[in-house]
Amino acid sequence: MATRKGKALGRGLEALFTDININENNNKELITLDINEISPNPNQPRKLFDSEKIDELAESIKAHGIIQPIIVKAVNSGYEIIAGERRWRAARKAGLKEVPCIIKDIDEQSHMLFAIIENLQREDLNPIEEAKAFDSMLKEYNMTQEDIAKSVGKSRPYIANTLRLLKLPEEIQLLILENKITSGHARALINIEDKQKQKALVLEIIEKGLNVRQTEKAVEENKTKGSKKNKSEKRRTDPQIINIQEDLKRIFGTKVTINHRNRKGTVEIEYYSQEELERLIEMFKELENI
């Protein structure tokens, strides 16, 4: 039932985007509103706005005005932004008293979901904001990962791997939000089960300026530390097999072990929860369709 509901909602969104047509001015509905009558959407998925980029946009608005109108809906206190909060913030900074707007009448659920997808399609979100947006679409709108993938033009494995970032401690999620580490660093850290070791390694990443490849190596060393057996086996393993293991680990986002002996062997892919198993199954289904 959830899948059907999600797909129906997806079709409604397609019609919503077509109706609003945020990439073109609609002169019949374009009006000018007092900038102080407009307020941001409290459920806006984007929580951090780059002040330098807002300043740059404000300078552009001073020189050229607002080329693309702000999409709003009427509320009791005035108007609430559906799409265009960055332009609204920059317009305020530029000292504009009025801004061009298009008023749309949509329900609260469509409003919230539109705000999420509008940001995702413009690639305006930080990886953690993106992950929380996907999580909201799953939990609040009964969408499946496939529905989300179609809505934002991403693959199902991309959706699944992004959602995994929410398993990290809040402190590490904040570092991603602040752009102190990348999503590549974060995905490597997920492979460490011990939260305290995750936190210790993330400090090392920042202090030493480790890149993603170096972080993956540090994670692997952390996981095998103290195990002489693992170390000796790694020394005996064919370098080509090690490289393949590393490639598979990056693809699946979890530990992969290749036990290779005399031209045959096994490939072990680890998972640590039912949710992660389902994620891997989804990835295999995706590969099957390629």
Secondary structure, DSSP 8 states (H G I E B T S, - for coil): -HHHHHHHHHHHHHHHHHHH-TTS--TTTEEEEEGGGEE--TT-S-----HHHHHHHHHHHHHH--SS-EEEEEETTEEEEEE-HHHHHHHHHTT-SEEEEEE----HHHHHHHHHHHHHHTT-S-HHHHHHHHHHHHHHS---HHHHHHHHT--HHHHHHHHGGGGS-HHHHHHHHTTSS-HHHHHHHTT---HHHHHHHHHHHHHHT--HHHHHHHHHHHHHTT-HHHHHHHHHS-HHHHHHHHHHHHHHTS-EEEEEETTEEEEEE---SHHHHHHHHHHHHHHHT-
